[in-house]
Amino acid sequence: MPMIYQTREGDVLDAICAAHYGLENLAETVIGVLEHNPGLADKGAIYSAGIRITLPQLTQSVVTAPYSLWD
């Protein structure tokens, strides 16, 4: 279920996403949140107070085991 986050003066999206979703795949998470919030990227990197951001339920990407060149 999506959550609505209301910004405080000085909030930045990557910190909001890290606090809500965790640090794993943070870049992909930020992109997902931006896709669910049209116009959010136009507001700049540092937000003023009172911006409502929808934090959607994002699917966790599959992480594969690293390949070894030598077995």
KAHU-V955151 format. One line per field, one symbol per residue. ss: DSSP state (h for helix, s for strand, l for the rest). A space follows every 50 residues. Layout:
ss->???
This chain:
ss->llsssslllllshhhhhhhhhllllhhhhhhhhhhhllllhhhllsllll lssssllllllllllllllll
